[in-house]
Structures are given as structure tokens and as C-alpha cells.
Amino acid sequence: EGLIEGGFNLRALAHNLALADRFFALAEEAGCTPGQLSLAWLLAKGDHIVPIPGTRRVERVEENLGAASIALPPKTIAQIDELFAPGAVRDPRYPTGAQAQIDTETLPDEELAKA
């Protein structure tokens, strides 16, 4: 129940899309794109974090650079922290087959795909 082919959980999808919608709303409130908000949030976490966004388009590079000039208020940082607190996103990041090939990128208490 709630699953489609491949074991994809529709309830988890709906939950995760709601998180994304809230994040997009925060970006709109901040007057920036969701990508810029992501980067500005990471930059606000401290000098020990260096985001490395990937892109193939010059316009995205320019957009990403704009994040460096965004000063997020503490309230917005706290809202993002709460929105994406550990465990907030439902279901594993990778399907079972892909998870078996990944031995890095595992976070503490991360839900992993099961065979």
C-alpha cells in the first residue's frame, strides 16, 4: 500500500515534496532562488563548511556566486535547520541496488535501503 514499482513510497514522496515546498517558500521570502538559499545556508554554518556546487551552465555559476552576498537572518537559518533536521526527509537516498555499491556518504542514523 502506498508503493509503486521499484518500492518507491508515495507517502514518503508526498512528505518530502511538502518539505521542498516549504523550502521554496523560504527562498521566496528571502528573495533568492532555492539553490542560492541552500548555498547561503551552508555558508552561514561556518568557515569549516565549503559548498562545492556543480553546474555546466554559466548562468548557474553566476546564480551560485550570488549566494555569497546573501546574509540570512538567524530565524531563517533556524527554520532551515528545523525543516531538514536529521530524520526529517523520509526514505533512503538510494535504491537498494545503488546502496549496495556505496560505502561512503553514510550519515549517522541514516535510513538505508534494504534488500
N, C-alpha and C positions, 0 to 999 in steps of 0.2 A: 504494500500500500504506500502510495506517495513516491514510488520509484519508477523510473523509465529505463529503457535498455542501457546496459552498462553499469547499473547500480547507482545512477545519479539520483540524488534525493531532492525531490521537488520542494519539500518543506524547507530543507536547508537552503536551496536556491532562493526561495521567497524571503527567508530570513536575511540572507547575505545581500540580496538586492535592496532590501529595506535599509541595511547599513550603508550601502553605497548611495542610496537616495539621500540619506541624512548627511553623508559626507559632501555630496554635490551641493546640498543646500548651504552647508558651512562655507564652501568655496564661493558660492554666490554672495553670501553675506560679507565675505572678506574681499570681494571684488577681484577674484582671481580665478584661474582655471583649477580644476581638481588636481592636475599634475603639479601646478605651482604650489597649491596648498600642501600636497604631500611633501614636496621638497622643502618648503618653508618650515613645516612642522619638524622634519628631520634636522634641519639646520638649527632650529631653536632648541634642540635637545642637548646641544653642547658641541664643543670643538672636537671631541673624540669621535664624532659621527661625521662621515664624509659620504654623502649620497653620490652614487655614480649612475646617473640615468643614461639609458641607451636610446639612441634615435638615429634615424637615417636621413632626417629632413632638417634643413637649415632652420625652417620656421619653428620647429620643436626645440632646437638648440636655443634659439632666441627666447622662446617661451620659458624654457627651463632656467635660463640666466636671469629672467625677471623674478624668479623666486627668491634670489639673494637680496632683493630690495624690499621684500615683504616682512614687516615686523608684526608678528602675530601677538595679539594680547594674551595674557595668561589664561583668560577664560576660554579662548578658542583652543589653545593647546590642551587644556584640561578636558574640553569636550571631545577632542580627537582621541586623547588618551583613554577616555571612558568608552568611546564608541568602539575602539579597536583594542580593548583590554584583552590580555591572554584569554583564550577560550570564547571570545565574542563571535568570531567567524566560525560557522558550523561546517563540519565535514572535513576530510583530509584535503590537502592541497593537490595531491597527485592521485591518479587511479592506481589500483593495486599493482599492475604491471610496471608502471613507471616508478612507483615507490620502491620496488624491489631493486632497482638499479641505482638508487640514491642513498648514499651513506654519509652525506654531508647535509647541511641545511636543516638538521632536525633541531627543533626548539624544545626546551624543557616542557613537559606535559603536553606536547603536540599530539593531536589525534592523527594516527597513521592509518592508511588504507590497510584493510585486512583481506586476506585471500579467501 
